[in-house]
Amino acid sequence: MKKPAHIVNWLSIEEMAVWVREAQTKEEYKKRLAIWLTKIGPFFAHEIANMIQVAKQSVWLWISQYNKNGPKGLERKGRGGRRWAYLPEDVERSLLTSFSIRATKGEIITAKHIYQEVCKVVGKKVSLDYVYRLLYRHGWRKIGPRPRHVKSNLQQQEEFKKNF
């Protein structure tokens, strides 16, 4: 069995106790608590993981990050995000704004219309699924056309049908 991990002396035990109490979120608290428990007692990573209900690999990762970079090492961003986007978000937003303006004028916009424009802007063919994900990312949803225009006059339409 491995020995308990060694924690580099970035903070004293008293400073570390204050640092643990100042955690803003539950996740941040768990990370700091894992470091503190490793420092104060001869606890193994699997025991700490059991105590705070996380994976053993997470405890080893946090210890490694703390030992390399100190308390700032645990303040990294998560793993998610857009890594392989064809267009930046602001370009996507401006493209969809132009479609939004056309749709408010009464034009019926479909994903296939947007697909053609996206292919032009990107400079290569993209999948239709990319367009649907683009619409979802920006909060668009499927809206059917109205049965009649809000400014239509039913009497004029009936007169037109009779006199035409």
C-alpha positions in Angstrom: 0.0 0.0 0.0 1.2 3.5 -0.8 2.3 5.9 2.0 0.0 8.8 2.8 0.6 11.7 0.4 3.0 14.5 1.3 1.7 18.1 1.3 4.1 20.9 0.4 4.2 23.7 3.1 2.5 26.5 1.2 0.4 27.3 4.2 0.8 26.6 7.9 -1.8 24.3 9.5 -3.6 27.3 11.1 -3.7 29.2 7.8 -4.9 26.1 6.1 -7.8 25.7 8.6 -8.9 29.3 7.8 -8.4 28.7 4.1 -10.7 25.6 4.3 -13.4 27.6 6.2 -13.4 30.4 3.6 -14.4 28.1 0.7 -17.3 29.6 -1.3 -18.8 26.4 -2.9 -19.3 22.8 -1.8 -16.8 21.6 -4.5 -14.2 24.1 -3.4 -14.7 23.0 0.2 -14.2 19.4 -0.6 -10.9 20.1 -2.4 -9.6 22.2 0.4 -10.8 19.7 3.0 -9.0 16.8 1.2 -5.7 18.8 1.3 -6.2 19.7 5.0 -7.0 16.1 6.0 -3.9 14.9 4.1 -1.8 17.5 5.9 -3.0 17.0 9.5 -3.1 13.3 9.8 -1.6 10.2 8.2 -4.8 9.6 6.1 -4.5 7.7 2.8 -6.2 9.0 -0.3 -8.8 6.3 -0.4 -9.8 7.1 3.2 -10.1 10.8 2.5 -12.1 10.0 -0.7 -14.4 7.8 1.5 -14.8 10.5 4.1 -15.8 13.3 1.6 -17.5 11.0 -0.9 -15.3 11.6 -4.0 -13.2 9.4 -6.2 -9.7 8.5 -5.0 -8.3 9.8 -8.3 -9.8 13.2 -7.5 -8.0 13.3 -4.2 -4.7 12.5 -5.9 -5.3 15.1 -8.6 -6.1 17.8 -6.0 -3.0 16.9 -3.9 -0.9 17.1 -7.1 -2.3 20.5 -8.1 -1.9 21.9 -4.6 1.7 20.7 -4.3 2.7 22.2 -7.7 0.9 25.5 -7.6 -0.2 26.0 -4.0 -3.7 27.1 -3.0 -4.2 28.8 -6.5 -3.7 25.4 -8.1 -7.1 24.2 -7.0 -8.9 27.2 -8.6 -8.8 25.9 -12.2 -11.7 25.8 -14.6 -13.6 22.6 -15.3 -13.1 20.4 -18.3 -16.2 21.4 -20.3 -16.5 24.1 -22.9 -16.4 24.7 -26.6 -13.1 23.5 -28.0 -13.8 22.8 -31.6 -16.3 25.5 -32.7 -16.6 26.5 -36.3 -17.6 30.1 -35.4 -17.0 32.2 -32.3 -20.2 32.9 -30.2 -20.4 36.5 -31.2 -20.4 35.6 -34.9 -23.1 33.0 -34.3 -25.2 35.5 -32.4 -24.9 38.1 -35.2 -25.8 35.5 -37.8 -28.9 34.4 -35.9 -29.9 38.1 -35.2 -30.1 38.6 -39.0 -32.5 35.6 -39.2 -34.5 36.9 -36.2 -35.0 40.2 -38.0 -36.2 38.4 -41.2 -38.5 36.2 -39.1 -40.2 39.2 -37.4 -40.9 40.6 -40.8 -43.0 37.5 -41.5 -40.5 35.4 -43.4 -40.6 31.7 -42.6 -37.1 30.6 -41.5 -36.2 26.9 -41.4 -33.0 25.1 -40.4 -32.2 24.4 -44.1 -32.2 28.2 -44.8 -29.9 28.7 -41.8 -27.8 25.7 -42.9 -27.0 27.4 -46.3 -25.9 30.7 -44.6 -23.8 28.9 -42.0 -22.0 27.0 -44.7 -21.2 30.3 -46.5 -20.0 31.9 -43.3 -17.9 28.9 -42.2 -16.5 28.4 -45.7 -17.2 24.6 -45.8 -20.1 22.2 -45.5 -21.2 21.5 -41.9 -23.8 19.0 -40.8 -27.4 19.9 -40.3 -27.0 18.7 -36.7 -24.5 21.5 -36.2 -27.2 24.0 -37.2 -29.7 22.5 -34.7 -27.1 22.6 -31.9 -26.3 26.2 -32.9 -30.0 27.1 -32.6 -30.3 25.2 -29.2 -27.2 27.0 -27.9 -28.7 30.4 -28.5 -32.1 29.5 -27.1 -34.1 29.2 -30.3 -37.0 26.9 -30.4 -39.4 25.6 -33.0 -42.3 28.0 -33.5 -44.9 27.4 -36.2 -46.3 30.1 -38.3 -49.5 31.9 -37.3 -52.7 30.8 -39.0 -53.3 34.4 -40.0 -51.4 37.7 -39.8 -52.0 39.8 -36.8 -52.8 42.9 -38.9 -55.1 41.1 -41.4 -58.6 42.3 -41.9 -61.0 39.4 -42.4 -63.8 41.6 -43.9 -61.5 42.9 -46.6 -60.3 39.4 -47.4 -63.9 38.2 -47.8 -64.8 41.2 -50.1 -61.7 40.4 -52.2 -62.7 36.8 -52.6 -66.3 37.7 -53.7 -65.3 40.5 -56.1 -62.2 39.0 -57.7 
